[in-house]
């Protein structure tokens, strides 16, 4: 289907509760960072997340609170064999690639900041 931007997504809808694969962008409004983090964590999945900001300290603070296996700062998600790859919750247990592949049942978090 054609690229799509979803807005006003209801909490009881499929689009809110399931992972979206394809050219779909879900847009949510929030008033505070705490509200944004709560919204981000209100899912049973947790593979990757991205934060775009010029405030490195605030980005790192938020990244630590997001329940995701990988958090990318000022970039979209990417794969690099030097970094552990994997999620939390129903997005997987353990990591592949890099040193973390040896610790199959760990839940490490990648926080990447790109200027």
C-alpha positions in Angstrom: 0.0 0.0 0.0 1.0 3.6 -0.3 3.0 5.4 2.4 0.7 6.4 5.3 0.8 8.7 8.3 -1.6 7.7 11.1 -2.9 10.2 13.6 -5.4 10.2 16.4 -4.8 6.5 17.0 -7.1 5.0 19.6 -5.6 2.8 22.3 -8.0 -0.1 21.5 -7.1 -0.1 17.8 -4.9 -2.7 16.0 -2.6 0.1 14.8 -1.9 1.1 18.5 -1.3 -2.4 19.8 0.5 -4.2 17.0 3.9 -3.7 15.2 3.4 -1.9 11.9 5.6 -3.2 9.0 5.6 -1.2 5.8 5.6 2.5 4.9 3.6 3.5 8.0 4.3 6.4 10.4 2.3 6.6 13.6 2.2 10.2 14.9 1.3 10.9 18.5 1.0 14.1 20.4 2.3 14.6 23.9 2.7 17.5 26.3 5.6 16.4 28.5 8.7 14.2 28.1 7.3 11.9 30.8 4.1 11.5 28.8 6.1 10.7 25.7 8.2 8.1 27.5 5.0 6.5 29.0 3.4 6.4 25.5 6.6 4.8 24.1 6.6 2.1 26.8 2.9 1.4 26.5 3.5 -1.6 24.2 4.3 -5.3 24.5 7.2 -4.8 22.0 10.6 -3.1 22.4 13.0 -3.6 19.5 14.2 -0.1 18.7 13.4 3.6 19.2 14.7 6.9 17.9 15.0 10.3 19.6 15.8 13.4 17.7 17.0 16.4 19.6 19.9 18.8 20.1 19.9 18.3 23.8 22.3 15.4 24.3 21.8 15.2 28.1 18.0 15.1 27.8 18.2 12.5 25.0 20.4 10.2 27.1 18.1 10.6 30.1 15.0 9.7 28.0 16.9 6.8 26.3 17.6 5.2 29.7 13.8 5.3 30.5 12.6 3.8 27.2 11.9 0.1 27.4 13.7 -0.9 24.2 16.7 -3.0 23.3 18.1 -0.2 21.2 17.7 3.5 21.3 19.2 5.7 18.5 19.8 9.4 19.1 19.5 11.6 16.1 19.3 8.7 13.7 16.9 6.0 12.6 17.6 2.5 13.6 20.5 0.7 11.9 22.3 -2.6 12.1 26.1 -2.9 12.7 27.8 -6.2 13.4 29.9 -4.4 16.1 26.8 -3.6 18.1 24.5 -6.0 19.9 21.1 -6.3 18.1 17.9 -7.3 19.8 14.8 -6.2 21.7 12.9 -6.5 24.9 9.4 -7.6 25.9 7.8 -9.5 22.9 10.5 -8.3 20.5 13.0 -10.9 21.7 15.2 -12.1 24.5 19.0 -11.8 24.2 21.2 -10.3 21.5 22.8 -11.2 18.3 26.1 -9.8 16.9 29.1 -8.4 18.8 30.1 -9.5 22.3 26.5 -9.7 23.5 25.8 -12.7 21.3 27.7 -14.8 23.9 25.3 -13.8 26.6 22.1 -15.1 24.9 19.6 -14.2 27.6 20.8 -10.7 28.5 18.9 -7.5 27.9 21.5 -4.9 27.0 20.5 -1.5 25.6 22.3 0.3 22.8 22.1 4.1 23.0 23.6 5.7 19.9 24.1 9.5 19.6 24.8 10.9 16.2 25.6 14.6 15.8 
